[in-house]
Amino acid sequence: MKTIQHWINGAETAPATGSRLSDVTNPATGKVTSQVALASAATVNDAVAAATAAFPLWRDTSLAKRVQILFRFRELLNARKPELAAIITAEHGKVLDDALGEISRGQEVVEFACGIPHLLKGGYTENASTKVDVHSVRQPVGPAAIISPFNFPAMVPMWFFPVAIASGNTVVLKPSEKDPTAANWMAELWKEAGLPDGVFNVVHGDKEAVDTLLQHEDIKSVSFVGSTPIAQYVYQQGTATGKRVQALGGAKNHMLVLPDADLDLAADAAVNAGYGAAGERCMAISAIVAVESIADELVAKIAERTRTLRIGDGTRGTDMGPLVTAAHREKVAGYINAGEAAGATMVLDGRNVTPDAEGDGFFLAPTLFDNVTPDMSIYTDEIFGPVLSVVRVPSYDEGLQLINANPYGNGTAIFTNDGGAARRFENEIEVGMVGINVPIPVPMAYYSFGGWKNSLFGDSHAHGAEGVHFFTRGKVVTSRWLDPSHGGINLGFPQNS
């Protein structure tokens, strides 16, 4: 059986004696397909050393040469998308079309980073004081750690590393050990594109690897995506050692449906956003907030559409694949049990499913609950599975209040044909990403991705202008060039003249 090794200083590492190993499973079949080596602190230190050694040369590489490599990476990625999509489906379980979509959204950040010469432009002021000029520059921070989750093994790392590398930083990526191959595949692609050795490194591992990165003095920034408790831990530990940290946490995304909405559009959106990737998205809609007058009709339309979905192996043209592990499948099934016990109306029960797949995969069919109340665990907790809850409210005002009272603030949506209501919602809602008749409002790469409240720890969102500022720091230079003469002694504070 293949063992997936780390990628350090431009090459896959040799197997280390006594390495801890973790199984990598195809979720559609339940079969172990490979094992991944889990990094010790010493291995992480080797990766950081490689990134640290490569940093001065890469920092001083011209923008023109950096961009040439970025463009080559972009072209290689574009040509070989199906290859990477197959890897994602085999280890994560999402259907091939969804995997291709993930890669395309990540590629948008690569394309954004290709414009780094413009994005890194400083300012210049001539003669700010007599014969004194002032200019500003943005310079790379240094070796950057990226700790990414299982649900988007290509897209989430690509939220960060194209901007980090384009800005002159080096990278140590720690992907999820559940689906690690995509990270190594991208490392090989960077090498083929001409990226110098040591600029992009991959270490696989668990808490030991994460803690080593958080504590290492040579790591200057940390980018994280995962659950809220771990995001908070990463933020606290990273900032305690003087690092810049952007830690994106969990979500409980709501979709408010008003009486004037196109209910067919809203139902389509609820199914797509609730059950895509088996609900394993931080931007999944998991709570439909329906105004009472249209709730019965909306629930019926959602159920009608959900019953048509084909569940099975993502390589067989199905609509929805398995959950990532057997343990996660059981956790999500436990929430379904809890919702039923709490008295929510079970419209569709996904616990009994006959998938289009071979073997013993980790499948649940889409589950739909109605009459969910805010005290139920299926509402309060981030389930991260194909479970959609409908909460009924009397009007817009109660719906807005419900969403704003939630401790998460990642993404939300409103479905309405009333422009005034939509404008009011986008102004009053306390959430970082808002969709108007758009169920999954993931911004384009030239905007920033990030939530509010318990969905983000740190001041910077991912990619966009905020990403460039996160991976760089400002420097202001004040200069004066005079004729050869001594200016004299003056101990006073400098004044403009």
Secondary structure, 3 states (H helix, E strand, C coil): CCEECCEECCEECCCCCCCEEEEEEECCCCEEEEEEEECCHHHHHHHHHHHHHHHHHHHCCCHHHHHHHHHHHHHHHHHCHHHHHHHHHHHCCCCHHHHHHHHHHHHHHHHHHCCHHHHCCCCEEEEEECCEEEEEEEEECCCEEEECCCCCCCHHHHHHHHHHHHCCCCEEEECCCCCCHHHHHHHHHHHHHCCCCCCEEECCCCHHHHHHHHHCCCCCEEEEECCHHHHHHHHHHHHHCCCEEEEECCCCEEEEECCCCCHHHHHHHHHHHHHHHHHCCCCCEEEEEEEHHHHHHHHHHHHHHHCCCCEECCCCCCCECCCCCHHHHHHHHHHHHHHHHHCCEEEECCCCCCCECCCCCCCCCCEEEECCCCCCHHHHCCCCCCEEEEEEECCHHHHHHHHHHCCEECEEEEECCCHHHHHHHHHHCCCCEEEECCCCCCCCCCCCECCEECCEECCCCECHHHHHHHCEEEEEEEEECCCCCCCCCCCCCCCCC
